[in-house]
Amino acid sequence: MNLQNRIEHLQDELRTICQSQNRSFDEITLIAVTKTHPVELIETALKAGITHIGENKVQEAMRKLPMLISKNYSFHFIGHLQSNKINQLLSLKPALIHSIDSVYLAQKLHLALGRTNRMQDILIQINSSEEESKSGMGFAEAEAAISEIACFSSLRIRGLMTIGKLDEPEISRPLFRQMKELFEHLRESNLPGVRMDYLSMGMSHDYKIALEEGANMVRIGSAIFGERTYGVHN
């Protein structure tokens, strides 16, 4: 199956899941995760109808994005953001930063944006599985931290993000369900400066379960591009 066929097959699966839940396919944002994949392959994906691409590392994004001929895409930063990489990331003008995992990082981003009088859409990363290897806030602290981050005038909180467990996908179902509950709670709370538009959860191994549990933004890499080839970059 070539790249275009894989994209079409994935989109058909997403439509089927949406139909089973009486949801519109138009509600779903498909982010093609381009980590480690070469510029030529990304260009092919964009020509095949992909409109959102996600990168995990700032340095890799800085190498690759300027080389893309097509500019008809939205760039999402989905990896762990180090505070010393903020200015580099902002130079790429991300449509959405998925991985704001602390008040400290949000404050650093706010200060950097203030120097250029810019606004930035962000998601708050929740460590739903409570694994030490993952970044993100715990469920218990999330609401208070989000209220504090919402006070930073250059940031627009647009929703939540999480990474499920990498084991058997079903293990993540209750975690995704808890994320949806937090998402709806925050939406109903009407916190000033907070909009719950996006629930970003689900990757190639668990996106079906994530969608069934309420995700409206999925981050798909290998199901589109095939297995990654580490160490090979443009």
C-alpha positions as CSV (number, residue, x, y, z in Angstrom):
1,M,0.0,0.0,0.0
2,N,1.5,3.3,-1.0
3,L,1.4,6.5,1.0
4,Q,-1.7,7.9,-0.6
5,N,-3.6,4.6,-0.1
6,R,-2.5,4.5,3.5
7,I,-3.9,8.1,4.1
8,E,-7.1,7.2,2.3
9,H,-7.5,4.0,4.3
10,L,-6.9,5.9,7.6
11,Q,-9.4,8.6,6.7
12,D,-12.0,5.9,5.9
13,E,-11.4,4.3,9.3
14,L,-11.8,7.7,11.0
15,R,-15.1,8.2,9.1
16,T,-16.4,4.8,10.1
17,I,-15.7,5.4,13.8
18,C,-17.3,8.9,13.6
19,Q,-20.4,7.4,11.9
20,S,-20.7,4.8,14.6
21,Q,-20.8,7.6,17.2
22,N,-23.0,10.0,15.2
23,R,-20.1,12.4,15.0
24,S,-19.1,14.4,12.0
25,F,-15.7,13.5,10.4
26,D,-15.2,17.2,10.0
27,E,-14.8,17.4,13.8
28,I,-11.6,15.4,13.6
29,T,-8.2,16.9,13.1
30,L,-5.7,14.4,11.7
31,I,-2.1,15.3,12.4
32,A,0.5,13.4,10.4
33,V,3.5,12.9,12.7
34,T,6.6,13.5,10.5
35,K,9.3,12.8,13.0
36,T,12.4,11.2,11.4
37,H,10.7,11.1,8.0
38,P,12.3,13.0,5.0
39,V,11.1,16.1,3.4
40,E,10.3,14.3,0.2
41,L,7.9,12.0,2.0
42,I,6.2,14.9,3.8
43,E,5.7,16.7,0.5
44,T,4.0,13.5,-0.9
45,A,1.7,13.4,2.1
46,L,0.8,17.1,1.7
47,K,0.0,16.5,-2.0
48,A,-2.2,13.5,-0.9
49,G,-4.3,15.7,1.2
50,I,-2.6,16.0,4.6
51,T,-3.0,19.5,6.0
52,H,-1.6,19.2,9.6
53,I,1.9,18.0,10.4
54,G,3.5,17.4,13.8
55,E,7.1,17.3,14.8
56,N,8.5,16.2,18.2
57,K,11.9,18.0,18.2
58,V,12.5,21.6,17.6
59,Q,15.9,21.1,15.9
60,E,14.5,18.6,13.5
61,A,11.6,20.9,12.6
62,M,14.0,23.8,12.0
63,R,15.9,21.7,9.5
64,K,12.9,20.3,7.7
65,L,10.1,22.9,7.6
66,P,12.0,25.6,5.7
67,M,12.7,22.9,3.0
68,L,9.1,22.2,2.3
69,I,7.9,23.6,-1.0
70,S,4.3,23.5,-0.1
71,K,3.2,26.0,2.6
72,N,-0.4,24.8,2.7
73,Y,-0.2,23.1,6.1
74,S,-0.5,23.8,9.8
75,F,2.5,23.0,12.0
76,H,1.9,21.4,15.4
77,F,4.6,21.0,17.9
78,I,3.8,17.8,19.8
79,G,7.0,16.9,21.7
80,H,8.5,17.9,25.0
81,L,9.5,21.5,24.9
82,Q,12.7,22.6,26.6
83,S,12.6,26.2,27.7
84,N,15.9,27.0,26.0
85,K,14.3,26.0,22.6
86,I,11.3,28.3,22.9
87,N,12.6,31.1,20.7
88,Q,13.6,28.6,18.0
89,L,10.2,27.0,18.1
90,L,8.4,30.4,17.9
91,S,10.5,31.2,14.8
92,L,8.6,28.4,13.0
93,K,5.2,29.9,13.9
94,P,3.5,26.8,15.2
95,A,-0.3,26.7,14.8
96,L,-0.6,24.8,18.1
97,I,1.9,23.7,20.8
98,H,0.5,20.5,22.4
99,S,3.0,20.1,25.2
100,I,2.7,22.8,27.8
101,D,3.3,20.7,30.9
102,S,3.8,23.2,33.7
103,V,3.1,26.8,34.8
104,Y,6.9,27.4,34.6
105,L,7.1,26.5,30.9
106,A,4.0,28.5,30.2
107,Q,5.5,31.6,31.9
108,K,8.7,31.2,29.9
109,L,6.7,30.9,26.6
110,H,4.6,34.0,27.6
111,L,7.7,36.1,28.3
112,A,9.2,35.1,24.9
113,L,6.0,35.9,23.1
114,G,5.8,39.3,24.9
115,R,9.0,40.4,23.3
116,T,7.4,40.1,19.9
117,N,3.9,41.0,20.8
118,R,2.5,37.7,19.6
119,M,-0.2,35.3,20.7
120,Q,0.1,31.5,20.8
121,D,-2.5,28.7,20.9
122,I,-1.5,25.9,23.3
123,L,-2.8,22.6,24.7
124,I,-2.1,21.6,28.3
125,Q,-0.4,18.2,28.5
126,I,-1.8,15.8,31.1
127,N,0.3,12.8,32.3
128,S,-2.8,10.6,32.4
129,S,-0.9,7.4,32.9
130,E,1.3,8.9,35.7
131,E,4.4,7.4,34.2
132,E,7.7,9.0,35.3
133,S,9.0,8.8,31.8
134,K,6.3,11.1,30.5
135,S,5.8,14.9,30.9
136,G,2.6,16.5,31.9
137,M,0.5,17.5,34.8
138,G,-1.5,15.1,37.0
139,F,-5.2,15.2,37.0
140,A,-5.4,16.5,40.5
141,E,-3.3,19.6,39.8
142,A,-4.6,20.4,36.3
143,E,-7.4,22.7,37.0
144,A,-5.5,25.0,39.3
145,A,-2.5,25.1,37.0
146,I,-4.7,25.8,34.0
147,S,-6.4,28.7,35.9
148,E,-2.9,30.2,36.5
149,I,-1.7,29.7,33.0
150,A,-4.8,31.4,31.6
151,C,-3.6,34.6,33.3
152,F,-0.7,34.8,30.8
153,S,-2.2,37.2,28.2
154,S,-0.1,36.0,25.3
155,L,-1.3,32.3,25.6
156,R,-4.7,30.9,24.4
157,I,-5.5,27.6,26.0
158,R,-7.4,25.6,23.4
159,G,-7.6,22.2,25.0
160,L,-5.8,19.2,26.4
161,M,-3.3,16.6,25.2
162,T,-2.2,13.2,26.6
163,I,-0.1,10.2,25.5
164,G,-1.6,6.8,26.2
165,K,0.3,3.8,27.5
166,L,2.4,2.1,24.8
167,D,1.3,-1.4,26.0
168,E,-1.9,-3.0,24.9
169,P,-4.1,-0.2,23.6
170,E,-7.1,-1.1,25.7
171,I,-5.1,-0.2,28.8
172,S,-5.5,3.4,27.8
173,R,-9.3,3.4,27.5
174,P,-10.0,4.4,31.1
175,L,-7.3,7.0,30.9
176,F,-8.8,8.5,27.7
177,R,-12.2,8.4,29.4
178,Q,-10.8,10.3,32.3
179,M,-9.3,12.9,30.0
180,K,-12.7,13.4,28.3
181,E,-14.3,13.9,31.7
182,L,-11.7,16.6,32.6
183,F,-12.1,18.2,29.2
184,E,-15.9,18.5,29.7
185,H,-15.5,19.7,33.3
186,L,-13.1,22.5,32.2
187,R,-15.4,23.4,29.3
188,E,-18.4,23.7,31.6
189,S,-16.4,25.7,34.2
190,N,-16.0,28.6,31.7
191,L,-12.7,29.6,33.1
192,P,-11.6,33.0,31.8
193,G,-9.1,32.7,29.0
194,V,-9.7,28.9,28.5
195,R,-11.4,27.3,25.6
196,M,-11.8,23.5,25.4
197,D,-11.8,23.1,21.6
198,Y,-9.3,20.2,21.2
199,L,-8.8,16.9,22.9
200,S,-5.5,15.6,21.4
201,M,-5.0,11.9,22.2
202,G,-4.4,8.8,20.3
203,M,-1.5,7.7,18.1
204,S,-1.1,4.9,15.5
205,H,-1.5,2.1,18.0
206,D,-4.5,3.5,20.0
207,Y,-6.2,6.2,17.9
208,K,-9.4,4.1,17.5
209,I,-9.9,3.8,21.2
210,A,-9.0,7.5,21.7
211,L,-11.7,8.5,19.2
212,E,-14.2,6.2,20.8
213,E,-13.5,7.9,24.1
214,G,-13.9,11.4,22.7
215,A,-10.7,12.6,21.1
216,N,-11.1,15.1,18.2
217,M,-7.4,15.4,17.4
218,V,-5.2,12.4,16.7
219,R,-1.5,12.2,16.1
220,I,-0.6,9.5,13.5
221,G,2.9,8.6,12.3
222,S,3.6,5.0,11.4
223,A,0.1,4.3,10.2
224,I,0.7,6.9,7.5
225,F,4.4,6.8,6.8
226,G,5.3,3.3,7.9
227,E,7.9,2.5,10.5
228,R,10.4,5.2,11.3
229,T,14.0,5.1,10.2
230,Y,16.0,6.7,13.0
231,G,19.1,8.6,12.3
232,V,18.1,9.4,8.7
233,H,17.1,13.1,8.2
234,N,17.1,15.7,5.6
